[in-house]
Amino acid sequence: MAFETGYTIHDRDALKEQQRLQEPAVQEAIKLRQTLDGLAAKTAQLAADGDESAKAIVDQMKRQGITLSAPKQ
């Protein structure tokens, strides 16, 4: 029983360390996602406002199964 408890504590500590090491990458991914979401929303808004280039981008994304939505106002 003591061995199992010690092993479990060791595993928990190892998992915490891995989580700590991954945190900078996770934060960068969150920033990138927010940037891409903003870009997608602005592109969709431009398309909704009649910009032909933006419409072409939105149409191409739709063909690839990606829906861009204009920001809610």
Biopython code that builds the backbone (N, CA, C, O; Angstrom):
import numpy as np
from Bio.PDB.StructureBuilder import StructureBuilder

atoms = [
    (1, "MET", "N", (0.820, -1.190, 0.000)),
    (1, "MET", "CA", (0.000, 0.000, 0.000)),
    (1, "MET", "C", (0.871, 1.265, 0.000)),
    (1, "MET", "O", (0.590, 2.200, -0.749)),
    (2, "ALA", "N", (1.899, 1.306, 0.810)),
    (2, "ALA", "CA", (2.777, 2.475, 0.876)),
    (2, "ALA", "C", (3.487, 2.684, -0.462)),
    (2, "ALA", "O", (3.673, 3.819, -0.902)),
    (3, "PHE", "N", (3.882, 1.580, -1.108)),
    (3, "PHE", "CA", (4.535, 1.679, -2.411)),
    (3, "PHE", "C", (3.586, 2.313, -3.425)),
    (3, "PHE", "O", (3.979, 3.199, -4.184)),
    (4, "GLU", "N", (2.342, 1.853, -3.432)),
    (4, "GLU", "CA", (1.361, 2.388, -4.379)),
    (4, "GLU", "C", (1.104, 3.872, -4.127)),
    (4, "GLU", "O", (0.971, 4.653, -5.069)),
    (5, "THR", "N", (1.035, 4.253, -2.869)),
    (5, "THR", "CA", (0.826, 5.662, -2.528)),
    (5, "THR", "C", (2.010, 6.500, -2.999)),
    (5, "THR", "O", (1.827, 7.566, -3.587)),
    (6, "GLY", "N", (3.204, 6.024, -2.745)),
    (6, "GLY", "CA", (4.404, 6.735, -3.185)),
    (6, "GLY", "C", (4.462, 6.853, -4.693)),
    (6, "GLY", "O", (4.823, 7.902, -5.226)),
    (7, "TYR", "N", (4.109, 5.788, -5.377)),
    (7, "TYR", "CA", (4.117, 5.782, -6.836)),
    (7, "TYR", "C", (3.079, 6.766, -7.378)),
    (7, "TYR", "O", (3.336, 7.485, -8.343)),
    (8, "THR", "N", (1.912, 6.788, -6.749)),
    (8, "THR", "CA", (0.848, 7.701, -7.166)),
    (8, "THR", "C", (1.267, 9.154, -6.962)),
    (8, "THR", "O", (1.009, 10.003, -7.815)),
    (9, "ILE", "N", (1.907, 9.437, -5.844)),
    (9, "ILE", "CA", (2.390, 10.796, -5.577)),
    (9, "ILE", "C", (3.439, 11.194, -6.610)),
    (9, "ILE", "O", (3.433, 12.318, -7.111)),
    (10, "HIS", "N", (4.334, 10.267, -6.922)),
    (10, "HIS", "CA", (5.356, 10.530, -7.948)),
    (10, "HIS", "C", (4.702, 10.833, -9.297)),
    (10, "HIS", "O", (5.088, 11.785, -9.975)),
    (11, "ASP", "N", (3.718, 10.029, -9.684)),
    (11, "ASP", "CA", (3.019, 10.247, -10.951)),
    (11, "ASP", "C", (2.318, 11.604, -10.973)),
    (11, "ASP", "O", (2.357, 12.318, -11.975)),
    (12, "ARG", "N", (1.677, 11.951, -9.854)),
    (12, "ARG", "CA", (0.983, 13.233, -9.767)),
    (12, "ARG", "C", (1.971, 14.383, -9.960)),
    (12, "ARG", "O", (1.699, 15.331, -10.697)),
    (13, "ASP", "N", (3.109, 14.287, -9.297)),
    (13, "ASP", "CA", (4.121, 15.334, -9.423)),
    (13, "ASP", "C", (4.657, 15.426, -10.854)),
    (13, "ASP", "O", (4.895, 16.520, -11.368)),
    (14, "ALA", "N", (4.842, 14.278, -11.484)),
    (14, "ALA", "CA", (5.323, 14.267, -12.870)),
    (14, "ALA", "C", (4.291, 14.907, -13.802)),
    (14, "ALA", "O", (4.655, 15.645, -14.718)),
    (15, "LEU", "N", (3.017, 14.629, -13.571)),
    (15, "LEU", "CA", (1.963, 15.225, -14.390)),
    (15, "LEU", "C", (1.885, 16.739, -14.184)),
    (15, "LEU", "O", (1.691, 17.490, -15.140)),
    (16, "LYS", "N", (2.036, 17.179, -12.945)),
    (16, "LYS", "CA", (2.034, 18.621, -12.673)),
    (16, "LYS", "C", (3.191, 19.305, -13.392)),
    (16, "LYS", "O", (3.033, 20.401, -13.930)),
    (17, "GLU", "N", (4.344, 18.663, -13.399)),
    (17, "GLU", "CA", (5.510, 19.228, -14.076)),
    (17, "GLU", "C", (5.266, 19.316, -15.582)),
    (17, "GLU", "O", (5.606, 20.320, -16.209)),
    (18, "GLN", "N", (4.683, 18.280, -16.158)),
    (18, "GLN", "CA", (4.374, 18.310, -17.588)),
    (18, "GLN", "C", (3.384, 19.424, -17.910)),
    (18, "GLN", "O", (3.522, 20.123, -18.913)),
    (19, "GLN", "N", (2.395, 19.577, -17.053)),
    (19, "GLN", "CA", (1.421, 20.645, -17.253)),
    (19, "GLN", "C", (2.111, 22.011, -17.184)),
    (19, "GLN", "O", (1.831, 22.891, -17.998)),
    (20, "ARG", "N", (2.996, 22.181, -16.230)),
    (20, "ARG", "CA", (3.729, 23.442, -16.085)),
    (20, "ARG", "C", (4.571, 23.728, -17.335)),
    (20, "ARG", "O", (4.632, 24.866, -17.802)),
    (21, "LEU", "N", (5.211, 22.694, -17.866)),
    (21, "LEU", "CA", (6.051, 22.865, -19.049)),
    (21, "LEU", "C", (5.234, 23.193, -20.301)),
    (21, "LEU", "O", (5.721, 23.873, -21.204)),
    (22, "GLN", "N", (4.005, 22.713, -20.352)),
    (22, "GLN", "CA", (3.153, 22.950, -21.514)),
    (22, "GLN", "C", (2.434, 24.298, -21.464)),
    (22, "GLN", "O", (1.934, 24.771, -22.484)),
    (23, "GLU", "N", (2.382, 24.904, -20.309)),
    (23, "GLU", "CA", (1.603, 26.136, -20.140)),
    (23, "GLU", "C", (1.989, 27.253, -21.116)),
    (23, "GLU", "O", (1.089, 27.878, -21.677)),
    (24, "PRO", "N", (3.271, 27.539, -21.349)),
    (24, "PRO", "CA", (3.595, 28.598, -22.326)),
    (24, "PRO", "C", (3.045, 28.293, -23.725)),
    (24, "PRO", "O", (2.549, 29.193, -24.404)),
    (25, "ALA", "N", (3.131, 27.049, -24.152)),
    (25, "ALA", "CA", (2.608, 26.676, -25.469)),
    (25, "ALA", "C", (1.090, 26.823, -25.508)),
    (25, "ALA", "O", (0.531, 27.255, -26.516)),
    (26, "VAL", "N", (0.434, 26.469, -24.428)),
    (26, "VAL", "CA", (-1.022, 26.607, -24.351)),
    (26, "VAL", "C", (-1.410, 28.081, -24.443)),
    (26, "VAL", "O", (-2.348, 28.430, -25.160)),
    (27, "GLN", "N", (-0.702, 28.939, -23.729)),
    (27, "GLN", "CA", (-1.002, 30.376, -23.763)),
    (27, "GLN", "C", (-0.776, 30.952, -25.164)),
    (27, "GLN", "O", (-1.563, 31.779, -25.624)),
    (28, "GLU", "N", (0.273, 30.530, -25.832)),
    (28, "GLU", "CA", (0.524, 30.986, -27.206)),
    (28, "GLU", "C", (-0.577, 30.502, -28.144)),
    (28, "GLU", "O", (-1.007, 31.242, -29.029)),
    (29, "ALA", "N", (-1.032, 29.274, -27.956)),
    (29, "ALA", "CA", (-2.112, 28.739, -28.785)),
    (29, "ALA", "C", (-3.400, 29.528, -28.572)),
    (29, "ALA", "O", (-4.139, 29.780, -29.524)),
    (30, "ILE", "N", (-3.669, 29.915, -27.339)),
    (30, "ILE", "CA", (-4.861, 30.715, -27.042)),
    (30, "ILE", "C", (-4.773, 32.070, -27.745)),
    (30, "ILE", "O", (-5.749, 32.530, -28.339)),
    (31, "LYS", "N", (-3.609, 32.704, -27.675)),
    (31, "LYS", "CA", (-3.422, 33.996, -28.346)),
    (31, "LYS", "C", (-3.610, 33.859, -29.857)),
    (31, "LYS", "O", (-4.270, 34.686, -30.485)),
    (32, "LEU", "N", (-3.027, 32.811, -30.429)),
    (32, "LEU", "CA", (-3.151, 32.580, -31.865)),
    (32, "LEU", "C", (-4.607, 32.361, -32.247)),
    (32, "LEU", "O", (-5.078, 32.901, -33.248)),
    (33, "ARG", "N", (-5.317, 31.573, -31.454)),
    (33, "ARG", "CA", (-6.733, 31.303, -31.729)),
    (33, "ARG", "C", (-7.543, 32.597, -31.693)),
    (33, "ARG", "O", (-8.397, 32.818, -32.551)),
    (34, "GLN", "N", (-7.283, 33.444, -30.714)),
    (34, "GLN", "CA", (-8.000, 34.716, -30.617)),
    (34, "GLN", "C", (-7.705, 35.605, -31.826)),
    (34, "GLN", "O", (-8.601, 36.262, -32.355)),
    (35, "THR", "N", (-6.458, 35.621, -32.251)),
    (35, "THR", "CA", (-6.084, 36.406, -33.423)),
    (35, "THR", "C", (-6.785, 35.886, -34.672)),
    (35, "THR", "O", (-7.318, 36.666, -35.461)),
    (36, "LEU", "N", (-6.785, 34.570, -34.849)),
    (36, "LEU", "CA", (-7.437, 33.978, -36.018)),
    (36, "LEU", "C", (-8.944, 34.190, -35.989)),
    (36, "LEU", "O", (-9.553, 34.446, -37.027)),
    (37, "ASP", "N", (-9.550, 34.085, -34.809)),
    (37, "ASP", "CA", (-10.989, 34.331, -34.690)),
    (37, "ASP", "C", (-11.321, 35.771, -35.086)),
    (37, "ASP", "O", (-12.309, 36.021, -35.777)),
    (38, "GLY", "N", (-10.491, 36.707, -34.645)),
    (38, "GLY", "CA", (-10.705, 38.106, -35.009)),
    (38, "GLY", "C", (-10.564, 38.342, -36.500)),
    (38, "GLY", "O", (-11.362, 39.058, -37.105)),
    (39, "LEU", "N", (-9.547, 37.740, -37.085)),
    (39, "LEU", "CA", (-9.327, 37.866, -38.524)),
    (39, "LEU", "C", (-10.497, 37.265, -39.305)),
    (39, "LEU", "O", (-10.965, 37.850, -40.283)),
    (40, "ALA", "N", (-10.960, 36.108, -38.871)),
    (40, "ALA", "CA", (-12.089, 35.456, -39.538)),
    (40, "ALA", "C", (-13.349, 36.307, -39.428)),
    (40, "ALA", "O", (-14.088, 36.456, -40.401)),
    (41, "ALA", "N", (-13.593, 36.864, -38.249)),
    (41, "ALA", "CA", (-14.782, 37.694, -38.053)),
    (41, "ALA", "C", (-14.723, 38.944, -38.928)),
    (41, "ALA", "O", (-15.727, 39.335, -39.525)),
    (42, "LYS", "N", (-13.560, 39.564, -39.002)),
    (42, "LYS", "CA", (-13.428, 40.769, -39.825)),
    (42, "LYS", "C", (-13.573, 40.442, -41.308)),
    (42, "LYS", "O", (-14.156, 41.218, -42.066)),
    (43, "THR", "N", (-13.043, 39.294, -41.719)),
    (43, "THR", "CA", (-13.188, 38.874, -43.111)),
    (43, "THR", "C", (-14.654, 38.627, -43.433)),
    (43, "THR", "O", (-15.140, 39.040, -44.487)),
    (44, "ALA", "N", (-15.361, 37.956, -42.528)),
    (44, "ALA", "CA", (-16.788, 37.698, -42.733)),
    (44, "ALA", "C", (-17.570, 39.007, -42.785)),
    (44, "ALA", "O", (-18.501, 39.141, -43.579)),
    (45, "GLN", "N", (-17.199, 39.967, -41.949)),
    (45, "GLN", "CA", (-17.884, 41.263, -41.954)),
    (45, "GLN", "C", (-17.645, 41.995, -43.274)),
    (45, "GLN", "O", (-18.567, 42.580, -43.843)),
    (46, "LEU", "N", (-16.410, 41.959, -43.752)),
    (46, "LEU", "CA", (-16.115, 42.578, -45.047)),
    (46, "LEU", "C", (-16.932, 41.926, -46.161)),
    (46, "LEU", "O", (-17.453, 42.611, -47.042)),
    (47, "ALA", "N", (-17.039, 40.603, -46.115)),
    (47, "ALA", "CA", (-17.828, 39.887, -47.121)),
    (47, "ALA", "C", (-19.294, 40.298, -47.040)),
    (47, "ALA", "O", (-19.942, 40.515, -48.064)),
    (48, "ALA", "N", (-19.811, 40.405, -45.819)),
    (48, "ALA", "CA", (-21.205, 40.812, -45.633)),
    (48, "ALA", "C", (-21.428, 42.244, -46.127)),
    (48, "ALA", "O", (-22.522, 42.589, -46.574)),
    (49, "ASP", "N", (-20.395, 43.064, -46.045)),
    (49, "ASP", "CA", (-20.486, 44.455, -46.510)),
    (49, "ASP", "C", (-20.261, 44.587, -48.015)),
    (49, "ASP", "O", (-20.354, 45.685, -48.564)),
    (50, "GLY", "N", (-19.966, 43.466, -48.684)),
    (50, "GLY", "CA", (-19.869, 43.488, -50.136)),
    (50, "GLY", "C", (-18.471, 43.410, -50.724)),
    (50, "GLY", "O", (-18.330, 43.489, -51.945)),
    (51, "ASP", "N", (-17.446, 43.259, -49.925)),
    (51, "ASP", "CA", (-16.076, 43.172, -50.436)),
    (51, "ASP", "C", (-15.905, 41.859, -51.207)),
    (51, "ASP", "O", (-16.057, 40.773, -50.649)),
    (52, "GLU", "N", (-15.588, 41.982, -52.494)),
    (52, "GLU", "CA", (-15.508, 40.795, -53.362)),
    (52, "GLU", "C", (-14.390, 39.837, -52.960)),
    (52, "GLU", "O", (-14.577, 38.620, -52.993)),
    (53, "SER", "N", (-13.243, 40.366, -52.586)),
    (53, "SER", "CA", (-12.136, 39.495, -52.169)),
    (53, "SER", "C", (-12.504, 38.722, -50.908)),
    (53, "SER", "O", (-12.221, 37.529, -50.796)),
    (54, "ALA", "N", (-13.132, 39.404, -49.969)),
    (54, "ALA", "CA", (-13.553, 38.741, -48.734)),
    (54, "ALA", "C", (-14.610, 37.684, -49.026)),
    (54, "ALA", "O", (-14.608, 36.614, -48.417)),
    (55, "LYS", "N", (-15.526, 37.985, -49.970)),
    (55, "LYS", "CA", (-16.544, 36.995, -50.353)),
    (55, "LYS", "C", (-15.878, 35.747, -50.922)),
    (55, "LYS", "O", (-16.296, 34.627, -50.627)),
    (56, "ALA", "N", (-14.844, 35.938, -51.738)),
    (56, "ALA", "CA", (-14.133, 34.800, -52.327)),
    (56, "ALA", "C", (-13.478, 33.956, -51.235)),
    (56, "ALA", "O", (-13.491, 32.727, -51.303)),
    (57, "ILE", "N", (-12.912, 34.613, -50.239)),
    (57, "ILE", "CA", (-12.285, 33.882, -49.123)),
    (57, "ILE", "C", (-13.333, 33.105, -48.347)),
    (57, "ILE", "O", (-13.132, 31.931, -48.036)),
    (58, "VAL", "N", (-14.455, 33.752, -48.032)),
    (58, "VAL", "CA", (-15.527, 33.089, -47.278)),
    (58, "VAL", "C", (-16.061, 31.894, -48.069)),
    (58, "VAL", "O", (-16.291, 30.828, -47.498)),
    (59, "ASP", "N", (-16.258, 32.065, -49.376)),
    (59, "ASP", "CA", (-16.747, 30.960, -50.210)),
    (59, "ASP", "C", (-15.759, 29.798, -50.232)),
    (59, "ASP", "O", (-16.158, 28.638, -50.137)),
    (60, "GLN", "N", (-14.476, 30.107, -50.356)),
    (60, "GLN", "CA", (-13.454, 29.053, -50.360)),
    (60, "GLN", "C", (-13.428, 28.317, -49.021)),
    (60, "GLN", "O", (-13.305, 27.093, -48.985)),
    (61, "MET", "N", (-13.542, 29.055, -47.940)),
    (61, "MET", "CA", (-13.556, 28.428, -46.614)),
    (61, "MET", "C", (-14.780, 27.525, -46.466)),
    (61, "MET", "O", (-14.683, 26.438, -45.896)),
    (62, "LYS", "N", (-15.934, 27.972, -46.979)),
    (62, "LYS", "CA", (-17.151, 27.146, -46.919)),
    (62, "LYS", "C", (-16.941, 25.832, -47.662)),
    (62, "LYS", "O", (-17.360, 24.773, -47.195)),
    (63, "ARG", "N", (-16.287, 25.907, -48.826)),
    (63, "ARG", "CA", (-16.024, 24.676, -49.590)),
    (63, "ARG", "C", (-15.134, 23.714, -48.799)),
    (63, "ARG", "O", (-15.184, 22.502, -49.007)),
    (64, "GLN", "N", (-14.329, 24.256, -47.901)),
    (64, "GLN", "CA", (-13.456, 23.428, -47.071)),
    (64, "GLN", "C", (-14.122, 23.034, -45.754)),
    (64, "GLN", "O", (-13.506, 22.394, -44.902)),
    (65, "GLY", "N", (-15.390, 23.426, -45.597)),
    (65, "GLY", "CA", (-16.128, 23.045, -44.396)),
    (65, "GLY", "C", (-15.936, 23.976, -43.212)),
    (65, "GLY", "O", (-16.231, 23.611, -42.074)),
    (66, "ILE", "N", (-15.441, 25.179, -43.479)),
    (66, "ILE", "CA", (-15.194, 26.144, -42.402)),
    (66, "ILE", "C", (-16.147, 27.319, -42.589)),
    (66, "ILE", "O", (-16.177, 27.940, -43.652)),
    (67, "THR", "N", (-16.918, 27.619, -41.558)),
    (67, "THR", "CA", (-17.869, 28.721, -41.620)),
    (67, "THR", "C", (-17.307, 29.925, -40.879)),
    (67, "THR", "O", (-16.929, 29.827, -39.712)),
    (68, "LEU", "N", (-17.256, 31.047, -41.559)),
    (68, "LEU", "CA", (-16.817, 32.296, -40.939)),
    (68, "LEU", "C", (-18.055, 33.123, -40.632)),
    (68, "LEU", "O", (-18.888, 33.351, -41.509)),
    (69, "SER", "N", (-18.174, 33.567, -39.403)),
    (69, "SER", "CA", (-19.327, 34.363, -38.994)),
    (69, "SER", "C", (-18.888, 35.783, -38.689)),
    (69, "SER", "O", (-17.852, 36.017, -38.068)),
    (70, "ALA", "N", (-19.705, 36.722, -39.142)),
    (70, "ALA", "CA", (-19.431, 38.125, -38.831)),
    (70, "ALA", "C", (-19.636, 38.345, -37.337)),
    (70, "ALA", "O", (-20.437, 37.649, -36.713)),
    (71, "PRO", "N", (-18.925, 39.296, -36.763)),
    (71, "PRO", "CA", (-19.086, 39.549, -35.327)),
    (71, "PRO", "C", (-20.501, 40.004, -35.007)),
    (71, "PRO", "O", (-21.127, 40.717, -35.791)),
    (72, "LYS", "N", (-20.997, 39.589, -33.853)),
    (72, "LYS", "CA", (-22.328, 39.996, -33.412)),
    (72, "LYS", "C", (-22.249, 41.416, -32.873)),
    (72, "LYS", "O", (-21.330, 41.770, -32.135)),
    (73, "GLN", "N", (-23.226, 42.214, -33.256)),
    (73, "GLN", "CA", (-23.188, 43.616, -32.823)),
    (73, "GLN", "C", (-24.315, 43.937, -31.902)),
    (73, "GLN", "O", (-24.433, 45.074, -31.443)),
]
sb = StructureBuilder()
sb.init_structure("model")
sb.init_model(0)
sb.init_chain("A")
sb.init_seg("    ")
for serial, (resi, resn, name, xyz) in enumerate(atoms, 1):
    if name == "N":
        sb.init_residue(resn, " ", resi, " ")
    sb.init_atom(name, np.array(xyz, "f"), 0.0, 1.0, " ", f" {name:<3s}", serial, name[0])
structure = sb.get_structure()
